[in-house]
Amino acid sequence: MFFEVQFGFLTLLFFLLALLFSSIRVLREYERGVVFLLGRFWRVKGPGLIIVIPGIMQMERVDLRVVTMDVPAQDVISRDNVSVKVNAVVYFRVIDPQKAIIQVEKYLLATSQLAQTTLRAVLGKHELDEMLAEREKLNLDIQRILDAQTDAWGIKVSNVEVKNVDLPQEMQRAMARQAEAERERRAKVINAEGEYQAATKLAEASNILSQNPMSLQLRFLQTLVEVSSERNSTIVFPIPIDIIKPLISKASQGD
């Protein structure tokens, strides 16, 4: 009789210890536990040591750290009818564990699907040039839309970054030709501006020399000095009539 009582007591003690150990949960600093009591939401607990009674309570772990989610490449048709492939990365975290568990099933999958559809919807409203040049504006637009729609799930979308915009080969070649044509146009404009400035300066110089004939003669003599310094055996140089005109006049008077 004594041994039967002792065995029963040990069995009960072992059962209670097993129940106690199976009821212990340890949550890290970045984890929270959404506890249900007989199927009804009870409370959010953690971090630290908590007790969850098996059969009566159930607990769902929720990670509060920032999640970095890659959005797979999406086929997007821009407003100017260009087909491109665009992928992105979304940064978000759970701020309300209760909503993340109760309001949506598998919040990670739901956020991923919502990010894909939002990426296609937002980029499809813009032209290709805007996708390439206004990346920051597009990131903010996508982030605001995602944040507003995931707020009911207890999720905060902190940032969205469009990573790559892959163009078809035909479009890449067309853009390369366009860039080359633009460079040629700029080169021609720069050359034209240089010729215009040079012509303007020459016109100004000719006006100054025409107002003072002595300046023209001095310039002529300076040119002679420069030419004479070259190692040439024969130099043919035109003499302006204005220089020898006084000599011709004196010769005519002497006759």
C-alpha positions as CSV (number, residue, x, y, z in Angstrom):
1,M,0.0,0.0,0.0
2,F,2.8,2.4,0.9
3,F,4.7,1.7,-2.3
4,E,1.5,2.2,-4.3
5,V,0.9,5.6,-2.7
6,Q,4.6,6.6,-3.2
7,F,4.5,5.5,-6.8
8,G,1.3,7.5,-7.5
9,F,2.9,10.5,-5.8
10,L,6.0,10.2,-7.9
11,T,3.9,9.8,-11.0
12,L,1.9,12.9,-10.2
13,L,5.1,14.9,-9.4
14,F,6.7,13.8,-12.7
15,F,3.5,14.8,-14.6
16,L,3.5,18.2,-12.9
17,L,7.2,18.8,-13.6
18,A,6.7,17.8,-17.3
19,L,3.7,20.1,-17.5
20,L,5.7,22.9,-16.0
21,F,8.7,22.5,-18.3
22,S,6.4,22.3,-21.3
23,S,4.7,25.4,-20.2
24,I,7.9,27.5,-20.1
25,R,8.6,29.8,-23.0
26,V,11.5,32.2,-23.3
27,L,11.2,35.2,-25.6
28,R,14.2,37.2,-26.7
29,E,14.3,41.0,-26.5
30,Y,13.1,41.4,-30.1
31,E,10.3,38.8,-29.7
32,R,6.8,39.1,-28.5
33,G,4.2,36.3,-27.8
34,V,0.6,36.7,-28.8
35,V,-1.2,34.5,-26.3
36,F,-4.7,33.0,-26.8
37,L,-6.7,31.6,-23.9
38,L,-9.2,28.9,-25.0
39,G,-9.1,30.3,-28.5
40,R,-9.6,34.0,-27.5
41,F,-7.0,36.6,-27.6
42,W,-5.7,37.2,-24.1
43,R,-2.6,39.4,-24.2
44,V,0.8,40.1,-25.8
45,K,3.6,39.0,-23.5
46,G,7.4,39.2,-23.5
47,P,10.3,39.5,-23.6
48,G,11.6,37.1,-21.0
49,L,10.2,34.0,-19.3
50,I,6.4,33.4,-19.7
51,I,4.1,30.4,-18.8
52,V,1.8,29.0,-21.5
53,I,-0.3,26.1,-20.2
54,P,-0.6,23.4,-22.8
55,G,-4.2,22.6,-24.0
56,I,-5.5,25.9,-22.5
57,M,-3.2,28.5,-24.0
58,Q,-1.6,28.9,-27.4
59,M,1.1,31.4,-28.3
60,E,2.3,32.8,-31.6
61,R,5.8,34.3,-31.8
62,V,6.3,37.6,-33.6
63,D,9.7,39.1,-34.5
64,L,9.9,42.9,-34.1
65,R,13.1,43.4,-36.0
66,V,13.2,45.1,-39.4
67,V,12.6,42.7,-42.2
68,T,14.4,43.1,-45.5
69,M,12.2,41.7,-48.2
70,D,13.3,41.4,-51.9
71,V,10.5,42.0,-54.3
72,P,10.9,39.7,-57.4
73,A,11.3,41.3,-60.8
74,Q,8.0,42.5,-62.1
75,D,6.9,43.1,-65.7
76,V,5.9,46.8,-65.9
77,I,4.5,48.6,-68.9
78,S,5.2,52.3,-68.5
79,R,2.8,55.1,-69.5
80,D,4.7,55.5,-72.8
81,N,4.2,51.8,-73.6
82,V,7.7,50.5,-72.8
83,S,8.0,47.1,-71.3
84,V,10.6,46.8,-68.5
85,K,11.5,44.5,-65.6
86,V,11.7,46.2,-62.2
87,N,12.7,44.7,-58.8
88,A,12.9,46.4,-55.5
89,V,13.6,45.9,-51.8
90,V,11.1,46.7,-48.9
91,Y,12.1,47.4,-45.3
92,F,9.3,47.0,-42.7
93,R,8.7,45.8,-39.2
94,V,5.9,44.7,-37.0
95,I,4.8,47.4,-34.5
96,D,1.5,45.8,-33.3
97,P,1.9,42.0,-32.8
98,Q,-1.8,41.5,-32.1
99,K,-2.9,42.9,-35.4
100,A,-0.1,41.1,-37.3
101,I,-1.4,37.8,-36.0
102,I,-5.2,38.4,-35.9
103,Q,-5.9,40.7,-38.8
104,V,-4.0,38.9,-41.5
105,E,-2.9,35.3,-42.2
106,K,0.9,35.1,-42.8
107,Y,1.7,38.8,-42.7
108,L,5.1,38.2,-44.5
109,L,3.4,36.7,-47.5
110,A,0.7,39.3,-47.5
111,T,3.2,42.1,-47.4
112,S,5.2,40.6,-50.2
113,Q,2.2,40.2,-52.5
114,L,1.0,43.7,-51.8
115,A,4.5,45.1,-52.5
116,Q,4.5,43.4,-55.9
117,T,1.1,44.7,-57.0
118,T,1.9,48.2,-55.7
119,L,5.2,48.3,-57.5
120,R,3.5,47.5,-60.8
121,A,0.6,49.9,-60.2
122,V,2.8,52.9,-59.3
123,L,5.5,52.5,-61.9
124,G,2.9,51.9,-64.6
125,K,1.7,55.5,-64.2
126,H,5.0,57.0,-65.1
127,E,7.1,57.2,-68.3
128,L,10.4,55.5,-68.7
129,D,12.4,58.7,-68.3
130,E,10.8,59.3,-65.0
131,M,11.6,55.7,-63.8
132,L,15.3,56.3,-64.6
133,A,15.6,59.9,-63.4
134,E,13.1,60.3,-60.6
135,R,13.9,57.2,-58.5
136,E,13.7,58.9,-55.2
137,K,10.2,60.2,-55.9
138,L,9.0,56.8,-57.0
139,N,10.4,55.2,-53.9
140,L,8.5,57.6,-51.7
141,D,5.3,57.1,-53.5
142,I,5.5,53.3,-53.2
143,Q,6.5,53.6,-49.5
144,R,3.5,55.8,-48.7
145,I,1.0,53.5,-50.4
146,L,2.4,50.4,-48.7
147,D,2.6,52.0,-45.3
148,A,-1.1,53.1,-45.5
149,Q,-2.4,49.7,-46.6
150,T,-0.3,47.7,-44.1
151,D,-1.2,49.9,-41.2
152,A,-4.3,47.7,-40.5
153,W,-2.0,44.7,-40.1
154,G,0.2,46.4,-37.5
155,I,3.1,46.8,-39.9
156,K,5.2,49.9,-40.5
157,V,6.9,50.2,-43.9
158,S,10.0,52.4,-43.3
159,N,11.6,52.4,-46.8
160,V,11.3,51.1,-50.3
161,E,14.1,51.1,-52.8
162,V,13.7,50.3,-56.5
163,K,16.9,48.4,-57.4
164,N,17.1,47.7,-61.1
165,V,15.1,48.8,-64.2
166,D,16.0,46.3,-66.9
167,L,15.3,47.5,-70.4
168,P,14.9,45.4,-73.6
169,Q,17.9,45.2,-75.9
170,E,16.2,47.3,-78.6
171,M,15.4,50.1,-76.1
172,Q,19.0,50.0,-74.9
173,R,20.3,50.4,-78.4
174,A,17.8,53.2,-79.1
175,M,18.9,55.1,-76.0
176,A,22.5,54.7,-76.9
177,R,21.9,56.2,-80.3
178,Q,19.9,59.0,-78.7
179,A,22.7,59.7,-76.2
180,E,25.3,59.7,-79.1
181,A,23.1,62.1,-81.1
182,E,22.8,64.4,-78.1
183,R,26.5,64.5,-77.6
184,E,27.0,65.4,-81.3
185,R,24.4,68.1,-81.0
186,R,26.2,69.6,-78.0
187,A,29.5,69.4,-79.8
188,K,28.1,71.3,-82.8
189,V,26.5,73.9,-80.6
190,I,29.8,74.4,-78.7
191,N,31.7,74.8,-82.0
192,A,29.1,77.2,-83.3
193,E,29.3,79.3,-80.2
194,G,33.1,79.4,-80.4
195,E,33.0,80.5,-84.1
196,Y,30.4,83.1,-83.2
197,Q,32.5,84.5,-80.4
198,A,35.6,84.5,-82.6
199,A,33.8,86.4,-85.4
200,T,32.4,88.9,-82.9
201,K,35.9,89.6,-81.5
202,L,37.3,89.9,-85.1
203,A,34.5,92.4,-86.0
204,E,35.3,94.4,-82.9
205,A,39.0,94.4,-83.7
206,S,38.4,95.5,-87.3
207,N,36.1,98.3,-86.1
208,I,38.9,99.6,-83.7
209,L,41.6,99.4,-86.4
210,S,39.4,101.1,-89.0
211,Q,38.9,104.1,-86.6
212,N,42.7,104.5,-86.2
213,P,44.8,103.8,-89.4
214,M,48.0,104.0,-87.4
215,S,47.0,101.0,-85.4
216,L,46.7,99.0,-88.6
217,Q,50.2,100.1,-89.6
218,L,51.6,99.1,-86.2
219,R,49.9,95.7,-86.4
220,F,51.4,95.3,-89.9
221,L,54.9,96.0,-88.6
222,Q,54.4,93.7,-85.7
223,T,53.4,90.9,-88.1
224,L,56.6,91.6,-90.1
225,V,58.7,91.1,-87.0
226,E,57.0,87.8,-86.2
227,V,57.4,86.5,-89.7
228,S,61.1,87.6,-89.9
229,S,61.9,85.5,-86.8
230,E,60.9,82.3,-88.7
231,R,63.6,80.4,-90.6
232,N,62.3,80.9,-94.1
233,S,64.5,81.6,-97.1
234,T,61.8,83.5,-99.0
235,I,58.9,85.5,-97.6
236,V,56.1,86.9,-99.8
237,F,54.1,89.4,-97.8
238,P,51.4,91.7,-99.2
239,I,51.8,95.4,-98.4
240,P,48.7,97.3,-97.6
241,I,48.1,100.2,-99.9
242,D,47.4,102.5,-96.9
243,I,51.1,102.3,-96.0
244,I,52.5,103.3,-99.4
245,K,49.7,105.7,-100.3
246,P,51.6,108.7,-98.8
247,L,54.7,107.8,-100.8
248,I,52.6,107.6,-104.0
249,S,51.0,111.0,-103.3
250,K,54.4,112.7,-102.8
251,A,55.7,111.1,-106.0
252,S,52.7,112.4,-107.9
253,Q,53.2,115.9,-106.5
254,G,56.9,115.9,-107.5
255,D,55.9,115.1,-111.1
